[in-house]
Amino acid sequence: MSLTESSKSVFTEEEEKEESFNALWIKEALDELPHNFTITDPFISGHPIVFASLGFLKMTGYSKEEVIGKNGKFFQGPKTNRRSIMEIREAIREERSIQVSLLNYRKSGSPFWMLFHMSPVFGKNDGKVIHFVAVQVPISRREHHRKLRNVSGDLSDHFGSCRREVCFGNFVHQDRALPLECDDDDDDDEQGLEDWEHCEASESEKLKAVEAINNVLSILKRYIELSGRLVCGKRYCLRGADCLSSSLVISLGRIKQSFVLTNPCLPDMPIVYASDAFLTLTGYKRQEVLGQNCRFLSGVDTDFSVLYEMKECILKGQSCTVQILNYSNRKDKSTFWNLLHISPVRNASGKTAYFVGVQVEASCRNTESKELRPETKQLSVVGAVRVAVRSSFMVTC
């Protein structure tokens, strides 16, 4: 379970996202670090920033309230290299570290170059990625100046400009983008971004990024020790544990309908993923759902013959659609008729890795609408989940 999930996993306000991550002393400890960095949580829909250092805020010109809850793409702009962005996305999908030079934008609209170093943070008990730490190191203009001199001997023809600041991502409109800023006051050297496409970091800057990552991880490890959890910079996956990859969680988070994913390979077939729409429908919080068998939604008036029918289909590895009375976690403990579709989700080898359960409140079935029929929506969700599972790196039983 991530640090964010330990407090609250469904957020409606940016300050709640930050509060869920920040125990008081860890916030203070992280704020004392001189580095520019952000921490994100892949288990929250949208993979948002849950912590931003003071240096990062000062450098970008944004306030804490404007950054917390945003995705890193918030800082990208028209001249950000799309190939670099794809490399970062691929590293997130594969849950590995990456170092790449990146052009991002400040709140003022001015672009700047940085060395972006991102590393996953793994839970030591279950091997899951619980956070990504992204450190941003300024790329020195003078260092890049020397490199270009060695290559061409003439800076005026080849040097654009390189800013000594750092950032993680920010979207700016085309008409808002300003010329690339430089730390030095040499106006003659400040040219448009069109003059060059890449700003290479020096070896010292790369080492500085590694040092910053290690410092942030050191504080996170200390916090975890005091709270009874363990994190590390490398994956430790216990045999038999369900390691739902962050890339799979991100893919599932894009599916907006109500559904859960269960693992038949674990005892009692627990829920390993629950969509935001499912939490809204049932009134439960994510930490109250994960690890539970789906029968926790049943109650005294639930037809147990329907539960038996579902169990038989699961044992046979077959799909089924039933209408069942479920109980919500709302204050009135209200019930609702659930049109439930269950279907196996197989991995690349054809083995059943998960079961997906898609819920539609039965009252919505009879409403006159031009939208897709509930059954069609359910099948589309099943298809989307199957694609996400097969395309993601994960540990199966």
Salt bridges, closest charged atoms under 4 A:
GLU16 OE2 - LYS8 NZ 3.69
GLU18 OE1 - LYS64 NZ 3.61
ASP31 OD2 - LYS27 NZ 3.04
GLU66 OE2 - LYS107 NZ 2.84
GLU90 OE2 - ARG93 NH2 2.87
GLU94 OE1 - ARG96 NE 2.72
GLU95 OE1 - ARG235 NH2 2.04
GLU143 OE1 - ARG146 NH2 2.34
GLU165 OE1 - ARG106 NE 3.42
GLU165 OE2 - ARG163 NH2 2.18
GLU181 OE1 - ARG106 NH1 3.00
GLU181 OE1 - ARG163 NH1 3.06
ASP183 OD2 - ARG164 NE 3.44
ASP184 OD2 - ARG141 NH1 2.89
ASP184 OD1 - ARG142 NH2 3.70
ASP186 OD2 - ARG141 NH1 3.55
ASP189 OD2 - ARG141 NH2 2.87
GLU194 OE2 - LYS79 NZ 3.51
GLU200 OE1 - HIS198 NE2 3.01
GLU200 OE2 - LYS206 NZ 3.25
GLU203 OE2 - LYS206 NZ 3.77
GLU225 OE1 - ARG222 NH1 3.75
ASP268 OD1 - ARG295 NH2 2.89
ASP276 OD1 - ARG286 NH2 2.61
GLU371 OE1 - LYS377 NZ 3.00
GLU375 OE2 - ARG365 NH2 2.79
GLU375 OE1 - ARG373 NH2 3.63
